[in-house]
Amino acid sequence: MAELGLMRAADVLLRNGANLNFEDPVTYYTALHIAVLRNQPDMVELLVRHGADINRRDRIHESSPLDLASEEPERLPCLRRLLELGADVNAADKHGKTALLHALASSDGVQVHNTDNIRLLLEGGADVKATTKDGDTVFTCIIFLLGETVGGDKDEVRLINRFCLQVTQLLLAHGADPSECPAHESLTYICLKSFRLHLPLLRFLLESGAAYNCSLHGAGCWSGFHLVFERLCAPLGCAEEESCGELLRKAETVLDLMVTNSPKLRLPASFDIHPVGSLAGQVQALHASLRQLERHPPPLKHLCRVSIRLHLQPWPVDTKVKALPLPDRLKWYLLSAHSGAGEDDS
């Protein structure tokens, strides 16, 4: 009855002593689990009203009804109903996996877009700092999907990039920190390391206030400046469709974003470079200009620029700057020197 959503029949059975805790002998799911899997929100409510354990986990997969509801976009009505009925949004299985982590892990960005499920969980109080016993965080899925875009189908890459941006916007809006340790779980680190591929997402992170150094330990742990110059100083095996000049342009965009969103430049203690190839002179000049900025106190106009940009966060800052009732000359100063760069790179 739960599977078919036959409310009257189920109500008669429940009033006559039907066992709410009966487990399917094959799946070990209860009637409540089955109702969620078949997306029967009214049946879910009926079962809970009759005393079904809303947070019960099955014995095989350790999945709660909320976990199952979070894993498919079609189950959004059940997810909403479970939250309204008081399901524990931050309950975790024996591996430390919450419903939010289930929703993220079940998304592939192409066929399965759990954006609405993720939004609903976050609005319901899901903890963005949830971490499994294996160290997976809310950014693990996004980092994995970004890796899948390398050499992938163009249309699929576009869909994945769009999904990753949308979910990252949601996570940051609810307090997630993309710049924490360890580096392999830091979305900002991954985007900085591959800025050529992930510039639009990196632009969003930096314009939303994400730290360009490790937010826990500072530049001594990892630094965006070091990562960008590490790529510029490596032997430039540029892709056929992208010139070395294009790589330099993207690097300048990232460096400028870090500078224009920072009151005081924080370069790593050890920041020596050894550029090679045709771009060596330009890379050396970029490095020297940053060193000079670091050695001198920032001018008042720079501090004002940073302060105004910070007050205009979150992303997109440039759009908000252009809407300000200010002279065009002042608007151009407030904008990043490379505004709009990389917008079409997704």
PyMOL commands that set and color helices and strands:
alter all, ss='L'
color gray80, all
select helices_A, chain A and resi 7-15+31-37+41-49+65-70+73-84+99-105+115-123+140-148+154-173+183-185+187-193+199-207+224-233+244-260+280-295+300-311+317-323+328-334
alter helices_A, ss='H'
color red, helices_A
select strands_A, chain A and resi 213-214+218-223
alter strands_A, ss='S'
color yellow, strands_A
deselect
rebuild
show_as cartoon
